[in-house]
Amino acid sequence: MNNICQQKLITSVQVMKLSKNNLGMVVGKLSTPKACFHVFVAFLVIVFFTGGGSRDDIQSLLLLRPLAILFCAYALTIKTQEQWKGRMFPLYIVGALFVLMVVQLIPLPPSTWVELPGRQLFADIADIAGIEQPWRPLTLSPSKTLNSLFSLAVPMAAIMLYLNLDREYRRRVVPVMIILIVISAIWAIFQVIGPARGPLYIYRITNLGTGVGLFANRNHQAVMLASTIVMLGWYAGSLKPTAKHVVLKFYASIATIFVFVPLIFITVSRAGLVLMVPALVLALFLVFYGNYRPGTTSRKRGSKHSKRKLFSVRRVVLAISIMALVGMVVLSILLSRSLAFDRLFSGNDVDDLRVQLLPTLFTMMKEYMPWGSGFGSFEHVYKIVEPQELLRPTYLNQAHNDWLQYPIEGGIPAILIALGACGWLALRFWTLAKNWRSANPAKYRALMCFTVILFLLAASTVDYPLRVPSVVAVFSLLVCIFDDAIRSVQRRDINQR
């Protein structure tokens, strides 16, 4: 009997060792640089096809957010201290927001909760109804704050997965984002060609009849198209002359920019139109001063003849690009959809409402300081102070100004987190400005990232793009790429001293 027990014990130990070895082999295969990149790409594809809207009742979020948490677990499992060291500040910002939202969900004793700004109305209602004051969290809408908490899984997973990438694969991140946004643009073309309520519109509540692509809101699509123009300009200029199919990639990038210009008009978005102008200017700058110039493949860079020829070709490319872009804009206005151009100079009810909302938003900010009303609670707390003259058949679920809605919901703690993030960005940009003379192509990558970051922050003054999972994923990745580019610029500058 003892021999049988010993044999079973030995067999169990062997099975456990074999399982452990198999698990180690699986983890080893999933932690290779190539596997990390494939997982990263799979995550971005999932985000773009399921996270194009900001509403909390979008059914695809039931799939996206649990998967994002699983991707976070995967990233933590294979992480290495060397890869993450010194590059975690963007993750710290997301973590700070996570902690703040958790704090907002912690129940407080009635005596403490009643003393918080903006809570007296709810305390009076309970007293009138004869209900004993319960323990309640700081947020005035716990379900909405919980939704905001889970929404952080997407940017957190994007950052973690990026931090695990090797340097070789980090260079492919921007092209992957460009490809996904190009897919969204092609999707938008078929939406415009097809029926206004066709099956290509992914979301139930959307701008039917316009080219929203993989997004629910036309403004978010247009802002991403304008931002991608800058990415395309950088990509075309950053190509190595010895790269495979370099000529095809260069002219395909330029051609894609020409396609995006009329698409921005088709979306009928003024935010997209406003951002398109600086995007085109910067794209031309990045192409003109980039690493790749047409005609450099067979010539040795550095000779007088080469420099003279390069300069001539660049001038021709720049002149043709400017004329072509101007022509595309004129044709888009005259022959395509001039509605977006008309909206740029004419007001409407939505724009009037945004202006009329400002005094109410400032009142709400003052009312709920210093702790805020709770992330995601704006839709409910706005109804408390909604002026009679602003009543509409529709309801206002967002303030359409995240720079004001953010402090209303998060209070002073949220403002401090935002100031820390903005201060870090400003310091990193100052580092770029000081080292600009360095002959490092990474400075153009940093400039591209910083510009797109500014575009998304500027769009947040009249909208809420950073509440869209796919947009916030792109934003988070660009912040990480910007940081890596600045580090590369610093290393080159130190080496040249």
Beta strands, then each sheet from edge to edge (+ up, - down):
strand 1: 107-108
strand 2: 136-137
sheet 1: 1+ 2-
end
